[in-house]
Amino acid sequence: MSKTITHDGKEYILKSEVDNIVTTRISKISENRRTTQAELDALRQKYESMEEQIKGVNALHSQIATLQDELSTSNQRYSRHSAIATHGITNPKVRDLVEWEYKNAMETRNKKDRQTMGEWLDGFKSEDAKIPMLLQPYIKNNASQQPNPTTHTPTTQEQLQSLNTRPVPQTNAHVQNTSDASTSADMLSKGAQDFDYYLKNRSKIKELYYKRKGKRI
């Protein structure tokens, strides 16, 4: 059966055929929409899955960065402790004192002028090096390691007897002895010589030390 008719010289498609054409096209469009939607859903699931993976990768990168920082800190601490040990210092409390002095010294310098612990400690080896007061009992420079020249002391019995029996001047007869730490200088000096005394009076000694340097704590 023909799907078209001719009228007045023109060819027309039958209505039933038009309906079939429209239905077919609608079906194809619907099918394309379903296919496209399915592809979009698949892409969305893939994106969500990748997003979770990216979050996991970012978290992993963060953990790696944290571990790298911890490793760097540990390596720096090991390097400092090794440098301190080369100077014969193994007591943890004395080592902490050295680290405190080192940190205090580096804080006042520009970054380009800062030294490693080893460089800082090696600088004290020269004869004219100025070793911090609190570290002087534990770190010696070349000058302090030189043998002291022989001093002449009284050797005769008469000289020793004279020294032992010399009378106390009357002006000092009733004067009471003052404490070794009665002044800030005495306290700093005693703290530099007596580590146990330093530990007991650490806060006060640090305060006096900073005031002497004109710094705030």
Backbone as CSV, one residue per row, in Angstrom:
resi,resn,N_x,N_y,N_z,CA_x,CA_y,CA_z,C_x,C_y,C_z
1,MET,0.854,-1.186,0.000,0.000,0.000,0.000,0.897,1.245,0.000
2,SER,0.566,2.185,-0.839,1.365,3.396,-0.968,1.230,4.252,0.285
3,LYS,2.343,4.851,0.684,2.355,5.702,1.867,2.071,7.158,1.525
4,THR,1.875,7.435,0.208,1.590,8.809,-0.220,0.406,8.803,-1.168
5,ILE,-0.193,10.005,-1.320,-1.267,10.183,-2.302,-0.959,11.444,-3.074
6,THR,-1.502,11.493,-4.292,-1.287,12.658,-5.159,-2.609,13.364,-5.356
7,HIS,-2.573,14.707,-5.111,-3.801,15.496,-5.261,-3.431,16.849,-5.864
8,ASP,-4.129,17.149,-6.962,-3.877,18.401,-7.699,-2.398,18.533,-8.035
9,GLY,-1.814,17.446,-8.376,-0.431,17.443,-8.813,0.584,17.472,-7.686
10,LYS,0.080,17.407,-6.474,0.993,17.407,-5.335,0.910,16.085,-4.604
11,GLU,2.075,15.696,-4.009,2.157,14.419,-3.308,2.101,14.671,-1.802
12,TYR,1.214,13.959,-1.141,1.028,14.115,0.301,1.295,12.785,0.990
13,ILE,1.827,12.879,2.251,2.072,11.681,3.065,0.812,11.412,3.867
14,LEU,0.501,10.168,3.997,-0.694,9.789,4.738,-0.516,10.135,6.220
15,LYS,-1.656,10.502,6.872,-1.605,10.864,8.294,-1.085,9.720,9.143
16,SER,-1.492,8.524,8.821,-1.028,7.369,9.587,0.484,7.219,9.479
17,GLU,1.003,7.574,8.329,2.449,7.476,8.147,3.164,8.591,8.911
18,VAL,2.549,9.765,8.924,3.127,10.878,9.689,3.209,10.525,11.168
19,ASP,2.137,9.928,11.674,2.149,9.512,13.087,3.270,8.526,13.359
20,ASN,3.463,7.601,12.431,4.542,6.626,12.608,5.919,7.299,12.631
21,ILE,6.080,8.287,11.724,7.364,8.998,11.643,7.635,9.766,12.940
22,VAL,6.604,10.470,13.421,6.751,11.251,14.651,7.051,10.331,15.829
23,THR,6.313,9.236,15.911,6.522,8.297,17.019,7.937,7.725,16.991
24,THR,8.384,7.393,15.780,9.731,6.834,15.638,10.796,7.840,16.076
25,ARG,10.608,9.094,15.647,11.589,10.120,16.009,11.591,10.396,17.517
26,ILE,10.385,10.425,18.084,10.294,10.635,19.533,10.972,9.501,20.276
27,SER,10.784,8.298,19.785,11.421,7.131,20.406,12.937,7.233,20.342
28,LYS,13.436,7.693,19.172,14.883,7.837,19.035,15.424,8.925,19.974
29,ILE,14.657,10.034,20.037,15.098,11.118,20.938,15.093,10.648,22.388
30,SER,14.044,9.923,22.779,13.949,9.409,24.136,15.091,8.445,24.428
31,GLU,15.379,7.630,23.447,16.472,6.673,23.636,17.810,7.392,23.783
32,ASN,17.998,8.427,22.940,19.235,9.209,23.051,19.333,9.884,24.420
33,ARG,18.191,10.395,24.904,18.193,11.038,26.223,18.543,10.035,27.314
34,ARG,17.989,8.844,27.228,18.286,7.824,28.229,19.770,7.442,28.194
35,THR,20.284,7.324,26.959,21.704,6.983,26.824,22.596,8.091,27.394
36,THR,22.231,9.329,27.042,23.005,10.480,27.540,22.935,10.571,29.058
37,GLN,21.752,10.345,29.612,21.590,10.405,31.061,22.407,9.321,31.736
38,ALA,22.397,8.129,31.123,23.185,7.036,31.684,24.682,7.380,31.674
39,GLU,25.133,7.994,30.581,26.533,8.397,30.493,26.862,9.470,31.527
40,LEU,25.920,10.430,31.713,26.120,11.473,32.715,26.191,10.885,34.119
41,ASP,25.307,9.933,34.402,25.328,9.284,35.718,26.652,8.555,35.953
42,ALA,27.129,7.880,34.892,28.398,7.158,35.012,29.552,8.129,35.249
43,LEU,29.531,9.261,34.508,30.574,10.265,34.687,30.525,10.883,36.077
44,ARG,29.287,11.104,36.577,29.140,11.676,37.908,29.703,10.729,38.965
45,GLN,29.406,9.450,38.838,29.936,8.469,39.781,31.470,8.407,39.704
46,LYS,31.966,8.497,38.487,33.411,8.462,38.303,34.056,9.700,38.930
47,TYR,33.406,10.849,38.756,33.923,12.095,39.327,33.921,12.033,40.850
48,GLU,32.799,11.526,41.400,32.720,11.424,42.856,33.779,10.476,43.395
49,SER,34.015,9.397,42.659,35.039,8.446,43.069,36.430,9.090,43.005
50,MET,36.683,9.845,41.922,37.964,10.532,41.783,38.126,11.601,42.856
51,GLU,37.006,12.263,43.213,37.054,13.296,44.238,37.481,12.694,45.577
52,GLU,36.940,11.523,45.893,37.334,10.846,47.125,38.804,10.442,47.077
53,GLN,39.223,9.982,45.889,40.630,9.605,45.736,41.544,10.816,45.893
54,ILE,41.104,11.968,45.346,41.899,13.195,45.453,42.017,13.611,46.921
55,LYS,40.892,13.487,47.663,40.932,13.802,49.097,41.937,12.904,49.804
56,GLY,41.916,11.618,49.433,42.863,10.688,50.043,44.303,11.040,49.693
57,VAL,44.528,11.454,48.441,45.879,11.841,48.018,46.328,13.093,48.766
58,ASN,45.405,14.066,48.906,45.749,15.295,49.638,46.092,14.992,51.097
59,ALA,45.294,14.098,51.699,45.571,13.710,53.086,46.935,13.029,53.183
60,LEU,47.243,12.195,52.175,48.534,11.508,52.164,49.676,12.505,52.016
61,HIS,49.482,13.494,51.132,50.508,14.525,50.956,50.727,15.291,52.257
62,SER,49.637,15.573,52.968,49.735,16.289,54.245,50.524,15.463,55.268
63,GLN,50.227,14.160,55.309,50.953,13.281,56.228,52.439,13.215,55.869
64,ILE,52.725,13.152,54.570,54.114,13.105,54.120,54.847,14.383,54.518
65,ALA,54.171,15.538,54.326,54.788,16.818,54.691,55.061,16.877,56.186
66,THR,54.107,16.376,56.988,54.294,16.367,58.445,55.475,15.478,58.839
67,LEU,55.542,14.293,58.228,56.642,13.372,58.524,57.983,13.950,58.091
68,GLN,57.986,14.667,56.957,59.228,15.286,56.499,59.692,16.359,57.478
69,ASP,58.730,17.141,57.995,59.070,18.170,58.992,59.632,17.526,60.260
70,GLU,58.980,16.437,60.702,59.451,15.751,61.904,60.845,15.164,61.682
71,LEU,61.063,14.615,60.482,62.380,14.050,60.169,63.442,15.145,60.146
72,SER,63.090,16.296,59.543,64.026,17.413,59.494,64.364,17.895,60.896
73,THR,63.327,17.997,61.761,63.553,18.425,63.141,64.446,17.429,63.884
74,SER,64.181,16.139,63.678,64.983,15.101,64.335,66.434,15.145,63.851
75,ASN,66.611,15.350,62.553,67.973,15.416,62.011,68.731,16.619,62.572
76,GLN,68.026,17.758,62.680,68.662,18.951,63.233,69.034,18.739,64.698
77,ARG,68.109,18.106,65.455,68.393,17.836,66.879,69.593,16.893,66.995
78,TYR,69.624,15.856,66.157,70.739,14.902,66.197,72.047,15.605,65.863
79,SER,71.998,16.495,64.862,73.202,17.226,64.462,73.702,18.117,65.608
80,ARG,72.768,18.802,66.292,73.159,19.667,67.412,73.756,18.850,68.552
81,HIS,73.078,17.749,68.897,73.550,16.919,70.003,74.912,16.298,69.690
82,SER,75.126,15.933,68.421,76.420,15.363,68.037,77.522,16.410,68.171
83,ALA,77.195,17.655,67.748,78.184,18.736,67.863,78.516,19.014,69.320
84,ILE,77.507,18.973,70.188,77.737,19.199,71.626,78.586,18.074,72.206
85,ALA,78.306,16.849,71.781,79.038,15.692,72.308,80.511,15.742,71.944
86,THR,80.849,16.342,70.791,82.259,16.428,70.397,83.052,17.304,71.351
87,HIS,82.375,18.128,72.132,83.048,18.956,73.136,83.023,18.287,74.512
88,GLY,82.680,17.006,74.538,82.731,16.244,75.779,81.530,16.443,76.679
89,ILE,80.462,17.048,76.153,79.262,17.300,76.963,78.222,16.231,76.643
90,THR,77.918,15.401,77.626,76.919,14.348,77.436,75.786,14.431,78.448
91,ASN,75.972,15.230,79.501,74.921,15.390,80.506,73.719,16.094,79.878
92,PRO,72.522,15.487,79.914,71.346,16.100,79.264,71.042,17.508,79.765
93,LYS,71.234,17.755,81.063,70.922,19.076,81.611,71.903,20.127,81.097
94,VAL,73.175,19.760,81.029,74.163,20.695,80.487,73.909,20.905,78.993
95,ARG,73.529,19.841,78.304,73.226,19.946,76.874,72.058,20.906,76.643
96,ASP,71.035,20.819,77.508,69.908,21.754,77.400,70.371,23.196,77.620
97,LEU,71.306,23.384,78.533,71.844,24.714,78.796,72.576,25.247,77.566
98,VAL,73.357,24.380,76.908,74.067,24.776,75.688,73.064,25.155,74.598
99,GLU,72.009,24.346,74.449,71.000,24.639,73.427,70.307,25.970,73.708
100,TRP,70.048,26.248,74.978,69.396,27.509,75.346,70.290,28.698,74.991
101,GLU,71.579,28.589,75.293,72.515,29.657,74.972,72.648,29.817,73.450
102,TYR,72.669,28.705,72.741,72.785,28.753,71.271,71.568,29.447,70.655
103,LYS,70.369,29.059,71.099,69.154,29.681,70.588,69.138,31.167,70.892
104,ASN,69.553,31.529,72.086,69.592,32.932,72.496,70.560,33.729,71.624
105,ALA,71.695,33.119,71.292,72.701,33.791,70.465,72.223,33.970,69.031
106,MET,71.557,32.957,68.472,71.125,33.025,67.076,69.926,33.957,66.871
107,GLU,69.101,34.134,67.916,67.924,34.985,67.782,68.296,36.441,67.516
108,THR,69.480,36.852,67.945,69.887,38.245,67.778,70.591,38.483,66.439
109,ARG,70.739,37.455,65.628,71.448,37.582,64.352,70.480,37.557,63.171
110,ASN,70.939,38.144,62.056,70.201,38.004,60.808,70.330,36.567,60.324
111,LYS,69.353,36.124,59.548,69.342,34.730,59.097,70.628,34.364,58.355
112,LYS,71.141,35.307,57.569,72.343,34.999,56.779,73.577,34.837,57.663
113,ASP,73.522,35.379,58.871,74.684,35.315,59.768,74.578,34.193,60.798
114,ARG,73.495,33.433,60.776,73.326,32.377,61.771,74.215,31.178,61.455
115,GLN,74.664,30.508,62.502,75.573,29.373,62.373,74.904,28.089,62.843
116,THR,75.478,26.986,62.418,75.051,25.708,62.976,75.623,25.581,64.382
117,MET,75.106,24.630,65.128,75.611,24.407,66.478,77.111,24.105,66.455
118,GLY,77.536,23.280,65.501,78.944,22.917,65.413,79.825,24.126,65.140
119,GLU,79.395,24.995,64.203,80.174,26.193,63.881,80.252,27.131,65.084
120,TRP,79.128,27.253,65.780,79.078,28.152,66.945,80.014,27.666,68.042
121,LEU,79.969,26.370,68.336,80.832,25.816,69.385,82.303,25.852,68.982
122,ASP,82.594,25.572,67.705,83.990,25.596,67.257,84.581,26.996,67.360
123,GLY,83.710,28.012,67.281,84.200,29.381,67.399,84.774,29.699,68.757
124,PHE,84.438,28.900,69.774,84.942,29.135,71.128,86.359,28.596,71.326
125,LYS,86.881,27.910,70.313,88.206,27.306,70.469,89.319,28.334,70.390
126,SER,89.069,29.456,69.731,90.122,30.464,69.601,90.413,31.095,70.965
127,GLU,91.632,31.558,71.126,92.068,32.067,72.417,91.301,33.307,72.851
128,ASP,90.878,34.150,71.874,90.179,35.381,72.222,88.655,35.227,72.200
129,ALA,88.167,33.973,72.106,86.718,33.742,72.057,86.077,34.105,73.387
130,LYS,84.892,34.714,73.309,84.151,35.082,74.517,83.076,34.036,74.771
131,ILE,83.343,33.133,75.677,82.409,32.054,75.999,81.357,32.578,76.970
132,PRO,80.044,32.293,76.723,79.004,32.729,77.663,79.314,32.275,79.084
133,MET,79.008,33.127,80.044,79.382,32.867,81.435,78.891,31.512,81.928
134,LEU,77.633,31.160,81.606,77.068,29.915,82.123,77.694,28.674,81.508
135,LEU,78.395,28.855,80.367,79.013,27.704,79.700,80.506,27.591,79.997
136,GLN,81.068,28.587,80.647,82.511,28.575,80.893,83.001,27.355,81.676
137,PRO,82.207,26.803,82.638,82.707,25.606,83.333,82.769,24.371,82.440
138,TYR,82.094,24.396,81.290,81.976,23.179,80.480,82.677,23.286,79.123
139,ILE,82.965,24.502,78.677,83.617,24.702,77.381,84.880,25.522,77.609
140,LYS,85.976,25.030,77.108,87.250,25.714,77.272,87.804,26.101,75.908
141,ASN,88.400,27.307,75.831,89.071,27.686,74.600,90.547,27.335,74.692
142,ASN,91.290,27.630,73.631,92.706,27.243,73.606,93.501,27.934,74.699
143,ALA,93.107,29.167,75.026,93.845,29.905,76.057,93.677,29.256,77.427
144,SER,92.443,28.817,77.728,92.190,28.225,79.041,92.790,26.840,79.170
145,GLN,93.110,26.218,78.015,93.705,24.890,78.066,95.227,24.942,78.171
146,GLN,95.792,26.172,78.050,97.234,26.305,78.200,97.619,26.056,79.658
147,PRO,98.748,25.397,79.920,99.166,25.182,81.319,99.473,26.508,81.989
148,ASN,98.999,26.684,83.207,99.232,27.911,83.953,100.705,28.012,84.345
149,PRO,101.284,29.209,84.243,102.683,29.354,84.654,102.832,29.085,86.144
150,THR,103.972,28.540,86.514,104.223,28.205,87.909,104.290,29.463,88.752
151,THR,103.516,29.497,89.795,103.535,30.652,90.686,104.341,30.313,91.921
152,HIS,105.054,31.319,92.465,105.874,31.117,93.639,105.039,31.369,94.881
153,THR,104.997,30.402,95.756,104.246,30.506,97.004,105.201,30.336,98.174
154,PRO,104.839,30.848,99.324,105.725,30.687,100.492,105.961,29.221,100.786
155,THR,107.204,28.874,100.978,107.536,27.471,101.232,108.197,27.263,102.589
156,THR,108.748,28.308,103.144,109.422,28.119,104.419,108.415,28.002,105.542
157,GLN,108.782,27.333,106.577,107.907,27.145,107.735,107.512,28.487,108.335
158,GLU,108.476,29.438,108.343,108.189,30.734,108.929,107.117,31.480,108.130
159,GLN,107.209,31.392,106.786,106.246,32.094,105.941,104.851,31.501,106.104
160,LEU,104.771,30.164,106.157,103.475,29.518,106.326,102.878,29.866,107.677
161,GLN,103.753,29.882,108.688,103.275,30.199,110.032,102.777,31.631,110.094
162,SER,103.485,32.512,109.389,103.092,33.921,109.377,101.728,34.097,108.735
163,LEU,101.478,33.362,107.651,100.193,33.468,106.957,99.071,32.910,107.818
164,ASN,99.319,31.825,108.521,98.275,31.185,109.301,97.936,31.942,110.574
165,THR,98.932,32.696,111.117,98.709,33.363,112.405,98.477,34.851,112.268
166,ARG,98.368,35.363,111.032,98.175,36.794,110.843,96.848,37.217,111.463
167,PRO,96.826,38.252,112.337,95.590,38.655,113.000,94.582,39.282,112.033
168,VAL,93.310,39.095,112.357,92.249,39.696,111.547,92.201,41.178,111.817
169,PRO,92.150,42.038,110.797,92.074,43.490,111.030,90.868,43.815,111.881
170,GLN,91.056,44.794,112.813,89.979,45.167,113.729,88.767,45.723,112.994
171,THR,89.002,46.369,111.841,87.875,46.976,111.111,86.918,45.929,110.598
172,ASN,87.358,44.656,110.447,86.499,43.598,109.925,86.071,42.622,111.006
173,ALA,86.383,42.935,112.247,86.161,41.961,113.310,84.694,41.648,113.511
174,HIS,83.821,42.630,113.353,82.397,42.417,113.623,81.547,42.459,112.357
175,VAL,82.197,42.356,111.218,81.443,42.371,109.946,81.007,40.963,109.622
176,GLN,79.698,40.794,109.287,79.167,39.469,108.948,79.462,39.158,107.489
177,ASN,79.735,37.871,107.232,79.959,37.433,105.862,78.674,37.554,105.058
178,THR,78.794,38.020,103.844,77.609,38.137,102.967,77.507,36.899,102.104
179,SER,76.327,36.651,101.612,76.088,35.480,100.757,76.828,35.631,99.444
180,ASP,77.286,34.486,98.896,77.977,34.513,97.602,77.076,35.065,96.500
181,ALA,75.772,34.964,96.682,74.826,35.404,95.646,74.121,36.679,96.056
182,SER,74.773,37.539,96.897,74.110,38.743,97.397,73.936,39.782,96.305
183,THR,74.691,39.730,95.232,74.533,40.657,94.116,74.294,39.858,92.852
184,SER,73.822,40.552,91.812,73.548,39.861,90.546,74.817,39.277,89.950
185,ALA,75.939,40.013,90.072,77.203,39.502,89.525,77.624,38.231,90.241
186,ASP,77.464,38.234,91.595,77.814,37.036,92.368,76.941,35.862,91.975
187,MET,75.650,36.150,91.761,74.707,35.074,91.441,75.035,34.475,90.078
188,LEU,75.344,35.333,89.095,75.703,34.833,87.770,77.005,34.048,87.821
189,SER,77.956,34.562,88.597,79.249,33.882,88.708,79.084,32.512,89.350
190,LYS,78.303,32.450,90.432,78.103,31.168,91.107,77.336,30.199,90.225
191,GLY,76.356,30.740,89.459,75.612,29.875,88.546,76.490,29.302,87.461
192,ALA,77.516,30.059,87.059,78.436,29.571,86.030,79.376,28.505,86.566
193,GLN,79.625,28.529,87.878,80.558,27.575,88.467,79.880,26.351,89.066
194,ASP,78.658,26.535,89.521,77.952,25.467,90.230,76.661,25.134,89.485
195,PHE,76.650,24.007,88.745,75.489,23.691,87.904,74.253,23.373,88.741
196,ASP,74.441,22.728,89.897,73.291,22.453,90.768,72.671,23.760,91.261
197,TYR,73.531,24.717,91.590,73.024,26.036,92.012,72.275,26.702,90.867
198,TYR,72.814,26.539,89.634,72.128,27.105,88.464,70.734,26.513,88.280
199,LEU,70.622,25.183,88.439,69.325,24.533,88.263,68.309,25.023,89.293
200,LYS,68.779,25.238,90.545,67.863,25.684,91.596,67.422,27.125,91.398
201,ASN,68.265,27.932,90.760,67.979,29.363,90.609,67.925,29.764,89.132
202,ARG,67.500,28.831,88.270,67.561,29.060,86.836,66.785,30.299,86.391
203,SER,65.554,30.466,86.877,64.725,31.592,86.457,65.369,32.924,86.808
204,LYS,65.858,33.035,88.051,66.471,34.283,88.486,67.757,34.565,87.730
205,ILE,68.558,33.518,87.487,69.824,33.686,86.771,69.565,34.131,85.332
206,LYS,68.558,33.518,84.687,68.219,33.920,83.321,67.751,35.375,83.282
207,GLU,66.953,35.748,84.284,66.464,37.133,84.344,67.636,38.108,84.472
208,LEU,68.575,37.806,85.374,69.745,38.664,85.551,70.619,38.667,84.299
209,TYR,70.717,37.512,83.649,71.543,37.387,82.449,70.993,38.271,81.333
210,TYR,69.677,38.235,81.148,69.057,39.057,80.108,69.188,40.546,80.438
211,LYS,68.971,40.906,81.725,69.087,42.309,82.118,70.505,42.822,81.864
212,ARG,71.468,41.945,82.111,72.861,42.348,81.902,73.150,42.610,80.437
213,LYS,72.445,41.850,79.564,72.621,42.046,78.136,71.690,43.114,77.562
214,GLY,70.809,43.626,78.415,69.887,44.665,77.964,68.767,44.123,77.113
215,LYS,68.391,42.842,77.382,67.310,42.200,76.610,66.151,41.912,77.529
216,ARG,64.997,41.747,76.879,63.805,41.357,77.634,63.587,39.875,77.531
217,ILE,62.981,39.306,78.606,62.674,37.868,78.581,61.211,37.713,78.330
